[in-house]
Amino acid sequence: MRALAEFIMAGRLRAGLVALLGNFLPLVSPAAVALVVLRQGLSEGCLVLLWAVLPLLILVSAGNMNGAMVWASIFSLLVALIGASVLTQTRAWTSALKVVLGLSMVSALAMKLLLAADVSAMREALNEMLRQLQQQNSALVFEPSELFVAGLLGWVIALTAASALILARWWQSLLYNPGGFGIEFHALRFDKLSASLLFAALMACYLLGQEYVAWGNLLGLPLLLSGVALVHHSVAFTGLGRRWLVVFYMGLVFLLGPLSSVLIGLGFLDSVMDFRSRLAARRSL
């Protein structure tokens, strides 16, 4: 990973090449764009962004793929670019994640309005997949609407952009500030008002019905990342070792739904109760 980060920062042409070819690998293109913004500024990042967007625009014009998915990738690049710029200016992960969330929601609604046919095609494909699952399990009766699909696209955009931003910040730390990313990420915690609004909004989405669940997951993403940061901080604070983080992420992969809910709850409670300060106070006793 360090070698790739060094290659990206070796020059505009190399960064553009990684952004171009990185579309074939998860997170590489948006992370490359974000790294350039973090280190060299927004204008330089926009030049690298053009390389990343080029093959996606070719796919859109060719019409060989569902347009909504391709545009979701383009929006992920744009959101990662702007999120990196906000993080550079504010040096606050909470501000960057709020921007990522807001832009992802706007992007999802824009696709629902402007790419109605593609979103509808995605809904039909998802419905067909669920129908096949219903033949195996009659308890599954959910048929997603265009609103649900739009929320799902927003969640994909936000998750991709936030993950790419985290990866880019880690690359930047490896090259220029070893250990700095860990300290910064461990401190990720939302203020009480922001956390309360996010938690109330996601709970409202869950109560409104299944077609709003994807929007609830989108709104819960910042709190989920805050919960992940709390886990990282706790492991480092107690000196448990990285193997516990490996176990944690394996659990997150295999128990995504239940563990995500727990992490969202932890992120909210930490914003209210400040577990990090409580841990520090207990050690000082």
Backbone hydrogen bonds, N-H to C=O, Kabsch-Sander energy under -0.5 kcal/mol:
donor,donor_aa,acceptor,acceptor_aa,energy
5,A,1,M,-2.2
6,E,2,R,-2.6
7,F,3,A,-2.2
8,I,4,L,-2.2
9,M,5,A,-2.0
10,A,7,F,-0.9
11,G,8,I,-0.9
15,A,11,G,-2.5
16,G,12,R,-2.7
17,L,13,L,-2.0
18,V,14,R,-2.3
19,A,15,A,-2.4
20,L,16,G,-2.3
21,L,17,L,-2.8
22,G,18,V,-2.3
23,N,20,L,-0.9
24,F,21,L,-1.8
25,L,22,G,-1.7
28,V,25,L,-0.6
29,S,22,G,-0.7
29,S,25,L,-0.5
31,A,27,L,-2.3
32,A,28,V,-2.4
33,V,29,S,-2.3
34,A,30,P,-2.5
35,L,31,A,-2.4
36,V,32,A,-1.9
37,V,33,V,-2.0
38,L,34,A,-2.7
39,R,35,L,-1.9
40,Q,36,V,-3.5
41,G,36,V,-0.6
41,G,37,V,-1.6
45,G,41,G,-1.8
46,C,42,L,-2.2
47,L,43,S,-1.3
48,V,44,E,-1.6
49,L,45,G,-2.3
50,L,46,C,-1.4
51,W,47,L,-0.8
51,W,48,V,-0.5
52,A,48,V,-1.5
53,V,49,L,-2.4
54,L,50,L,-1.7
56,L,52,A,-0.5
57,L,53,V,-2.5
58,I,54,L,-1.8
59,L,55,P,-1.8
60,V,56,L,-2.1
61,S,57,L,-2.4
62,A,58,I,-2.1
63,G,59,L,-1.7
64,N,59,L,-0.8
65,M,59,L,-0.5
69,M,66,N,-0.5
70,V,66,N,-1.6
71,W,67,G,-2.8
72,A,68,A,-2.0
73,S,69,M,-1.6
74,I,70,V,-1.9
75,F,71,W,-2.9
76,S,72,A,-2.0
77,L,73,S,-1.8
78,L,74,I,-2.1
79,V,75,F,-2.9
80,A,76,S,-2.3
81,L,77,L,-2.3
82,I,78,L,-2.5
83,G,79,V,-2.9
84,A,80,A,-2.3
85,S,81,L,-1.8
86,V,82,I,-2.5
87,L,83,G,-2.4
88,T,84,A,-2.1
89,Q,85,S,-2.1
90,T,86,V,-2.9
91,R,87,L,-2.1
96,A,92,A,-1.9
97,L,93,W,-2.7
98,K,94,T,-2.0
99,V,95,S,-2.0
100,V,96,A,-2.4
101,L,97,L,-2.6
102,G,98,K,-2.6
103,L,99,V,-2.7
104,S,100,V,-2.0
105,M,101,L,-2.1
106,V,102,G,-2.2
107,S,103,L,-2.6
108,A,104,S,-2.3
109,L,105,M,-2.3
110,A,106,V,-2.4
111,M,107,S,-2.3
112,K,108,A,-2.0
113,L,109,L,-1.8
114,L,110,A,-3.1
115,L,111,M,-2.2
119,V,115,L,-2.6
120,S,116,A,-2.4
121,A,117,A,-2.1
122,M,118,D,-2.1
123,R,119,V,-2.2
124,E,120,S,-2.3
125,A,121,A,-2.2
126,L,122,M,-2.6
127,N,123,R,-2.7
128,E,124,E,-2.4
129,M,125,A,-1.9
130,L,126,L,-2.2
131,R,127,N,-2.4
132,Q,128,E,-1.7
133,L,129,M,-1.6
134,Q,130,L,-2.3
135,Q,131,R,-1.2
136,Q,132,Q,-0.6
136,Q,133,L,-0.8
137,N,133,L,-1.9
140,L,137,N,-1.7
141,V,139,A,-0.9
149,V,145,S,-2.2
150,A,146,E,-2.4
151,G,147,L,-2.1
152,L,148,F,-2.3
153,L,149,V,-2.5
154,G,150,A,-2.3
155,W,151,G,-2.3
156,V,152,L,-2.2
157,I,153,L,-2.5
158,A,154,G,-2.6
159,L,155,W,-2.7
160,T,156,V,-2.5
161,A,157,I,-2.7
162,A,158,A,-2.8
163,S,159,L,-2.4
164,A,160,T,-2.5
165,L,161,A,-2.2
166,I,162,A,-2.3
167,L,163,S,-2.5
168,A,164,A,-2.7
169,R,165,L,-2.3
170,W,166,I,-2.1
171,W,167,L,-2.4
172,Q,168,A,-2.5
173,S,169,R,-2.1
174,L,170,W,-2.4
175,L,171,W,-2.0
176,Y,172,Q,-2.6
177,N,172,Q,-0.6
177,N,173,S,-1.3
180,G,177,N,-2.5
183,I,179,G,-1.4
184,E,180,G,-2.2
185,F,181,F,-3.3
186,H,182,G,-2.4
187,A,183,I,-0.9
188,L,185,F,-1.8
195,A,191,D,-2.5
196,S,192,K,-2.5
197,L,193,L,-2.4
198,L,194,S,-2.4
199,F,195,A,-2.7
200,A,196,S,-2.6
201,A,197,L,-2.3
202,L,198,L,-2.4
203,M,199,F,-2.2
204,A,200,A,-2.1
205,C,201,A,-2.0
206,Y,202,L,-2.1
207,L,203,M,-2.0
208,L,204,A,-1.5
209,G,205,C,-0.7
212,Y,209,G,-1.5
213,V,210,Q,-1.4
216,G,212,Y,-2.0
217,N,213,V,-2.5
218,L,214,A,-2.0
219,L,215,W,-2.4
220,G,216,G,-1.8
221,L,217,N,-0.7
221,L,218,L,-1.0
224,L,220,G,-2.4
225,L,221,L,-2.4
226,S,222,P,-1.8
227,G,223,L,-2.2
228,V,224,L,-2.3
229,A,225,L,-2.4
230,L,226,S,-1.9
231,V,227,G,-2.0
232,H,228,V,-2.3
233,H,229,A,-2.6
234,S,230,L,-2.6
235,V,231,V,-2.5
236,A,232,H,-2.3
237,F,233,H,-2.9
238,T,234,S,-2.3
239,G,235,V,-0.8
240,L,235,V,-1.8
241,G,235,V,-0.5
244,W,241,G,-1.2
245,L,241,G,-0.5
246,V,242,R,-1.9
247,V,243,R,-2.0
248,F,244,W,-2.2
249,Y,245,L,-2.6
250,M,246,V,-2.1
251,G,247,V,-2.2
252,L,248,F,-2.0
253,V,249,Y,-1.8
254,F,250,M,-2.2
255,L,251,G,-2.6
256,L,253,V,-0.6
259,L,255,L,-2.4
260,S,256,L,-2.1
261,S,257,G,-1.8
262,V,258,P,-1.8
263,L,259,L,-2.5
264,I,260,S,-2.5
265,G,261,S,-2.2
266,L,262,V,-2.5
267,G,263,L,-2.7
268,F,264,I,-2.2
269,L,265,G,-2.8
270,D,266,L,-2.8
271,S,267,G,-1.4
272,V,268,F,-1.4
273,M,269,L,-3.3
274,D,270,D,-2.4
278,R,274,D,-1.5
279,L,275,F,-2.5
280,A,276,R,-2.3
281,A,277,S,-2.5
282,R,278,R,-2.1
283,R,279,L,-2.0
284,S,280,A,-1.6
285,L,281,A,-0.6
285,L,282,R,-0.8
